[in-house]
């Protein structure tokens, strides 16, 4: 039987944060910030954004709808390794926390940057009205593995018994709790070594 992998989009496939910062002169809501300083996936929880939480939430949504978002590049190695995984017989599905209003943009970006590699895309609407858990999607599609950079999502998916790979990022460096099913890895190269 073909094995199914659920793959997160932002920061696992799409180098979103770096491009969003670059396009905004390394400022979020006017506050200077560099990627290495982002110590919380939920940027609005960082002390720098106290009192401007909604603006910080909207920052990435607004950026993703802008023309500049079309220039976002894939994460290093993602395209090559997805091709190898697909050739090896894996079914590759994107499971993203993005909200429904970003669907068209997301499909355009995937068609342009990772053509013919992704079978399906599932949106879990983080911060939206129809929010669902990534673990629900993963169970529904019968995924065997998940590849993610957000520790909370990784923990959620691992807690339903699915082996989850957590891409090491500044915002998950301090989250070391484990269910026994989360494995930290540094790159797409390491991920493919685990899978192939
Ligand atoms: Mg992500």
Boltz pocket constraint, residues with backbone or C-beta under 6 A from the ligand:
constraints:
  - pocket:
      binder: B
      contacts: [[A, 8], [A, 9], [A, 10], [A, 11], [A, 12], [A, 148], [A, 149], [A, 150]]
      max_distance: 6.0
